Amino acid sequence: MFKKTKRRIVFTVTFSLLILMTVTLATIYLSNLISVRRESAEMLKTYVERFTLDNPGDAAAPTADDAETESAATTSETGETADTATESAAPPKPIDPRGEGYGRNEPQFRLSTFYSVAYSKTGEVLAINNGDNGLKSQDELLSIASSILKSGKKSGTTGSMTYLSAEREDYTLVAFLDGTILENNRKTLFLQMLIIGAAATLVLLVGSVFIANRIVRPLEENDMRQKRFVSDAGHELKTPIAVTSANAELLRRQIGENEWLDNIEYENARMGDLVTQLLSLSRAEKQPKETLDFSALVEREILTFESIAFEKGKRITTDIAPALTATGNANQLRQLVSILLDNAISHGTGGEIRAVAKKEKHRVCFSVSNTAEEIPSEKLERLFDRFYRADESRSDGTHYGLGLSIAKAIATAHGGTIRANMQGNEITFTVTL
């Protein structure tokens, strides 16, 4: 019982703190990611707003006739060579908007790597800027820019780059901000967070185990003291009960039948039964266990109780699956079955008692059902409390409210559960081992 309590405390504490830590780290990571992407988008927007071409009107490549005419005109009028004419028809180049005088000269902006591709209105490439260090080839930039224009998206991210497209009067611009360093930083941050999270989880686990032990230890000690007291008191009471029984028997031989003597023997026998049940309750977790035939055990106990049920005008119907095996103490499991059968015979209001044993997944289930007066749900939950009886007026003098407590202790000692369920006028006690 206390092991389960410890596990629940460990799970609850660890899970709660783990959720809190995960939310905190995720918030830090996401806020960092959002902040970096917002700053990247603002820098890229500034870059696009300030982007210009030195001569966007000379976008189209000249034809052969135009080149000859222009060459002739230039030679006749100015006397310049053809090389000079060719130089004047060079394609436009982007002017870097990160220089002085643009109003945004912080190092973060000036040291960032920008790429750009400019297209004419007819779709021809006017200019390509592949960055200061040329980390991206022109072919790569053209491929990425083309796919962005086809998608129709104006902004977003692709790989490690943030992009923004803008329509100008003479051309269409697709600009990129290289976020390779930022992406690597985010990966490093994520890896560090995982390492910190794993270490913190280990610390939380150790701490929760320590907390669970500190919380449960007083309960364990109190339970041990209670069991030791019950065991010691039971053994001490056995001697006077035996002496009283022997003296009553000797006295009966001398004076014969006597109603007061009958009462002494009756109450002494009750006391002996009560002590025996208390000792059974205290020893529930201390018995050796083995693999046994649970079906045969149940059938033998039912056979024993059939005559008792018959004397009270009742009968037991069974549905016992064959070859059910369970790991446990045979004496305790027999006691568990007998408690449920005796409870149904003694307190049932109908003439039929149904006993069922079956296998559910990897567990063995045994249930006993009988008709009974309706028990409120708040009392149904207390049926397994020690010395509790749902109806005190129906006490027969031989049941002390310990039977179901013993049944619960036995089920718990075998790693199982026991529960009571009321449907209409039928109550069912189900044990799962």
C-alpha positions in Angstrom: 0.0 0.0 0.0 2.7 2.5 1.0 4.8 1.6 -2.1 1.9 2.6 -4.3 1.6 5.8 -2.3 5.3 6.6 -2.8 5.0 6.0 -6.5 2.0 8.3 -6.7 3.8 11.0 -4.8 6.9 10.6 -7.0 4.9 10.7 -10.2 2.8 13.7 -9.1 5.7 15.8 -7.9 8.0 14.9 -10.9 5.2 15.3 -13.5 4.1 18.6 -12.1 7.6 20.1 -11.9 8.5 18.6 -15.3 5.4 20.3 -16.9 6.4 23.6 -15.2 10.0 23.3 -16.4 8.9 22.3 -19.9 6.6 25.3 -20.2 9.2 27.6 -18.9 12.0 26.4 -21.3 9.5 26.3 -24.2 8.5 29.9 -23.4 12.1 31.0 -23.3 12.9 29.3 -26.6 9.8 30.5 -28.4 10.1 34.1 -27.2 13.7 34.0 -28.4 12.7 32.6 -31.8 9.9 35.1 -32.2 12.1 38.0 -31.2 14.9 37.0 -33.6 12.5 36.5 -36.5 10.8 39.8 -35.8 14.1 41.6 -35.8 15.2 39.8 -39.0 11.9 40.8 -40.7 12.4 44.4 -39.7 16.0 44.5 -40.9 15.0 42.9 -44.2 12.1 45.4 -44.6 14.6 48.2 -44.0 17.0 46.7 -46.6 14.1 46.4 -49.2 12.9 49.9 -48.6 16.4 51.3 -49.2 17.3 49.0 -52.1 18.0 50.8 -55.4 19.6 49.8 -58.8 22.1 52.2 -60.3 20.4 52.0 -63.8 17.3 49.9 -63.9 16.2 51.4 -67.3 19.0 49.5 -69.1 17.6 46.2 -68.1 17.0 44.7 -71.6 20.0 43.4 -73.4 20.4 45.4 -76.7 19.9 43.8 -80.1 22.6 43.5 -82.8 21.1 46.3 -84.9 20.8 48.6 -81.9 24.3 47.8 -80.9 25.7 48.7 -84.4 23.6 51.9 -84.6 24.7 52.9 -81.1 28.3 52.1 -81.8 28.3 54.1 -85.0 26.6 57.0 -83.4 29.0 57.0 -80.6 32.0 56.8 -82.9 30.9 59.6 -85.2 29.8 62.0 -82.5 32.4 61.5 -79.7 35.1 59.4 -81.2 35.0 56.9 -78.4 35.9 53.3 -79.0 33.4 50.3 -78.9 34.7 49.3 -75.6 33.4 52.5 -74.1 29.9 51.9 -75.6 29.9 48.4 -74.2 30.8 49.7 -70.7 27.9 52.2 -70.8 25.4 49.3 -71.6 26.5 47.2 -68.6 23.6 45.6 -66.6 22.4 47.5 -63.5 23.9 46.8 -60.1 22.3 47.0 -56.7 23.5 49.8 -54.4 24.2 48.5 -50.9 21.7 50.2 -48.6 23.7 49.5 -45.4 26.2 52.3 -45.7 26.4 55.5 -43.7 23.6 58.0 -43.9 20.7 55.6 -44.0 19.6 56.1 -40.4 20.2 52.4 -39.4 23.8 51.9 -38.7 23.8 49.5 -35.7 26.3 46.6 -36.1 23.6 44.0 -36.2 22.2 45.5 -39.4 25.5 46.4 -41.1 27.1 43.0 -40.4 24.1 40.9 -41.6 24.4 39.1 -44.9 21.7 40.1 -47.5 21.0 38.6 -50.9 18.8 40.0 -53.6 17.4 39.1 -57.1 15.8 41.8 -59.2 13.5 40.9 -62.1 12.2 43.1 -64.9 8.5 43.4 -65.5 8.9 40.9 -68.3 10.5 38.4 -66.0 14.1 38.9 -67.0 16.9 38.9 -64.4 18.2 42.4 -63.9 20.7 42.0 -61.0 21.8 39.4 -58.5 23.5 40.2 -55.3 24.9 37.0 -53.6 26.2 38.7 -50.5 29.5 40.0 -49.3 31.1 36.6 -49.0 29.3 34.8 -51.8 28.0 32.0 -49.6 25.1 31.4 -51.9 25.7 30.9 -55.6 23.7 32.9 -58.2 22.1 29.7 -59.4 20.9 28.9 -55.9 19.5 32.4 -55.4 17.7 32.3 -58.8 16.2 28.9 -58.0 14.9 30.0 -54.6 13.7 33.4 -55.9 11.8 31.8 -58.8 10.0 29.3 -56.5 9.0 32.2 -54.2 7.5 34.2 -57.0 5.7 31.2 -58.3 4.2 30.5 -54.8 2.8 34.1 -54.7 4.0 34.6 -51.1 5.3 38.0 -50.2 7.3 37.1 -47.1 8.3 34.1 -45.0 11.3 31.8 -44.4 13.0 29.2 -46.5 15.6 27.1 -45.0 17.8 29.4 -42.9 16.8 32.5 -44.8 14.1 35.1 -44.3 12.7 36.5 -47.6 10.6 39.5 -48.7 9.4 40.3 -52.2 8.4 43.8 -53.3 7.0 45.4 -56.4 8.9 48.5 -57.7 8.0 50.7 -60.6 10.5 49.2 -62.9 11.3 45.8 -61.4 10.4 43.2 -58.9 12.7 42.6 -56.0 13.2 39.4 -53.9 15.5 40.0 -51.0 16.9 37.5 -48.5 18.5 37.7 -45.0 20.9 34.9 -44.2 20.1 33.4 -40.8 22.6 30.6 -40.8 24.3 31.9 -37.7 21.0 32.6 -35.9 19.8 29.1 -36.9 23.0 27.6 -35.4 22.5 29.6 -32.3 18.9 28.4 -32.0 20.1 24.8 -32.4 22.7 25.3 -29.7 20.2 26.9 -27.4 17.7 24.0 -28.0 20.5 21.4 -27.3 21.5 23.2 -24.1 17.9 23.3 -23.0 17.5 19.6 -23.6 20.7 18.9 -21.5 19.5 21.2 -18.7 16.0 19.7 -18.9 17.4 16.1 -18.6 19.6 17.1 -15.7 16.8 18.9 -14.0 14.5 15.9 -14.5 17.0 13.7 -12.8 17.3 16.1 -9.9 13.5 16.3 -9.7 13.2 12.6 -9.6 15.7 12.2 -6.8 14.1 15.0 -4.9 10.6 13.6 -5.3 11.8 10.2 -4.1 13.3 12.0 -1.0 10.1 13.9 -0.5 7.9 10.8 -0.9 10.0 8.9 1.7 9.8 11.8 4.1 6.0 12.0 3.7 5.3 8.3 3.9 7.8 7.4 6.6 5.6 8.6 9.5 2.6 6.7 8.0 4.6 3.6 7.6 5.8 3.8 11.2 2.3 4.4 12.5 1.0 1.5 10.5 3.8 -0.8 11.8 3.0 0.3 15.4 -0.7 -0.4 14.9 0.0 -3.8 13.5 2.5 -4.6 16.2 0.0 -3.5 18.8 -2.8 -5.6 17.3 -0.5 -8.6 17.0 0.9 -8.3 20.5 -2.5 -7.6 22.0 -4.0 -10.6 20.1 -1.4 -13.0 21.4 -1.8 -11.6 24.9 -5.6 -12.0 24.7 -5.3 -15.6 23.6 -4.1 -16.8 27.0 -7.0 -15.4 29.1 -9.5 -16.5 26.5 -8.1 -20.0 26.6 -8.1 -19.9 30.4 -11.7 -18.6 30.6 -12.8 -21.3 28.2 -11.1 -24.1 30.2 -12.5 -22.8 33.5 -16.0 -22.5 32.1 -15.8 -26.1 30.9 -14.6 -27.3 34.3 -17.4 -25.3 36.0 -20.0 -26.8 33.7 -18.9 -30.3 34.7 -19.4 -29.4 38.4 -22.7 -27.5 38.3 -24.2 -28.7 35.0 -26.2 -26.6 32.6 -26.5 -22.9 33.6 -27.7 -19.9 31.5 -25.0 -17.6 32.9 -22.3 -20.1 32.1 -23.7 -20.4 28.6 -23.5 -16.6 28.2 -19.8 -16.7 29.4 -18.9 -19.3 26.9 -20.7 -17.5 24.1 -19.0 -14.2 24.7 -15.7 -15.9 25.2 -16.1 -17.6 21.9 -16.9 -14.3 20.3 -13.8 -12.7 21.8 -11.7 -15.6 20.4 -13.2 -15.1 16.9 -12.5 -11.4 17.1 -8.9 -11.9 18.2 -8.4 -14.4 15.4 -9.7 -11.9 12.8 -7.5 -9.1 14.2 -4.5 -11.4 13.9 -5.4 -12.3 10.3 -5.7 -8.6 9.5 -2.3 -7.8 11.0 -0.6 -10.8 9.2 -2.2 -10.1 5.7 1.1 -8.8 4.2 3.5 -11.3 5.8 2.6 -14.6 4.2 4.7 -16.5 1.6 3.2 -16.7 -1.9 3.3 -19.3 -4.7 1.6 -20.0 -8.0 -1.6 -21.9 -7.5 -4.8 -23.1 -9.2 -7.2 -20.4 -8.4 -10.1 -22.1 -10.1 -9.8 -25.2 -8.0 -9.4 -23.1 -4.8 -12.6 -21.3 -5.5 -14.6 -24.4 -6.4 -13.5 -26.1 -3.1 -14.6 -23.1 -1.0 -17.9 -22.9 -2.8 -18.5 -26.6 -2.2 -18.0 -26.0 1.5 -20.5 -23.1 1.6 -23.2 -24.8 -0.4 -24.5 -26.7 2.6 -24.5 -23.5 4.7 -26.4 -21.7 2.0 -28.9 -24.6 1.7 -29.7 -24.4 5.4 -30.6 -20.7 5.0 -32.8 -21.4 1.9 -30.3 -20.1 -0.6 -28.3 -21.6 -3.4 -25.0 -20.7 -5.1 -24.7 -20.6 -8.9 -21.2 -20.5 -10.4 -19.4 -19.6 -13.5 -15.8 -20.5 -12.9 -13.4 -20.4 -15.8 -11.1 -23.5 -15.8 -7.3 -23.4 -15.1 -7.1 -19.9 -13.7 -3.7 -19.4 -12.0 -2.7 -16.8 -9.5 0.3 -16.0 -7.4 -0.5 -15.8 -3.7 -0.9 -17.4 -0.4 -3.4 -20.3 -0.6 -4.7 -19.9 3.0 -5.2 -16.2 2.5 -7.0 -16.5 -0.8 -9.3 -19.2 0.6 -10.1 -16.8 3.4 -10.8 -14.1 0.9 -13.2 -16.3 -1.0 -14.9 -17.5 2.1 -15.4 -14.0 3.5 -17.2 -12.9 0.3 -19.3 -16.0 0.3 -20.1 -15.8 4.0 -21.0 -12.1 3.5 -23.4 -12.9 0.7 -25.1 -15.7 2.6 -25.4 -13.7 5.9 -26.5 -10.4 4.5 -28.2 -11.2 1.2 -32.0 -10.8 1.0 -32.6 -13.1 -2.0 -32.4 -16.8 -2.6 -29.6 -16.8 -5.2 -25.9 -16.0 -4.9 -23.8 -15.8 -8.0 -20.0 -16.5 -8.0 -17.9 -15.8 -11.1 -14.2 -16.3 -11.7 -12.7 -15.3 -15.0 -9.6 -13.9 -16.6 -9.4 -10.3 -17.8 -6.3 -9.5 -19.8 -3.4 -10.6 -17.5 -5.4 -10.5 -14.2 -7.8 -12.9 -12.4 -11.2 -11.5 -11.4 -13.5 -13.1 -8.8 -16.9 -11.7 -8.0 -19.8 -12.6 -5.7 -23.2 -11.0 -6.4 -26.4 -11.2 -4.3 -29.6 -9.2 -3.8 -29.5 -6.8 -0.8 -31.2 -3.7 0.6 -30.0 -0.6 -1.3 -26.8 0.9 0.2 -26.2 4.6 -0.4 -23.0 5.4 -2.3 -21.4 7.1 0.7 -21.9 4.0 2.8 -20.8 1.7 -0.1 -17.3 3.3 0.0 -17.0 2.6 3.7 -17.8 -1.1 3.6 -14.1 -2.0 3.8 -13.4 0.1 6.8 -12.6 -1.7 10.0 -15.6 -2.4 12.3 -18.0 -0.7 9.9 -21.5 -2.1 9.3 -23.9 -0.4 6.9 -26.8 -1.4 9.1 -26.0 -1.7 12.8 -29.5 -2.9 13.7 -28.9 -6.1 11.6 -25.8 -7.3 13.5 -26.1 -11.0 14.3 -23.5 -11.1 17.0 -21.0 -13.1 14.9 -19.9 -10.5 12.4 -17.8 -7.6 13.7 -17.2 -5.5 10.6 -13.8 -6.9 10.0 -14.5 -9.4 7.3 -14.4 -7.0 4.3 -11.4 -5.2 5.9 -9.5 -8.5 6.0 -10.6 -9.2 2.4 -9.3 -5.8 1.3 -6.0 -6.3 3.2 -5.5 -9.7 1.5 -6.3 -8.3 -2.0 -3.9 -5.4 -1.4 -1.2 -7.8 -0.2 -1.6 -9.7 -3.4 -1.2 -6.6 -5.6 -4.9 -6.5 -6.3 -8.0 -4.5 -5.6 -11.5 -5.1 -4.3 -14.5 -2.9 -4.9 -18.3 -3.0 -4.3 -20.8 -2.0 -6.9 -24.6 -1.5 -6.3 -27.0 -1.8 -9.3 -30.6 -1.7 -8.3 -31.1 -4.2 -5.5 -28.0 -6.3 -6.4 -24.6 -5.8 -4.8 -21.4 -7.2 -6.3 -18.0 -7.5 -4.7 -15.2 -7.9 -7.2 -11.7 -8.9 -6.4 -9.0 -8.4 -9.1 -5.6 -10.2 -8.5 
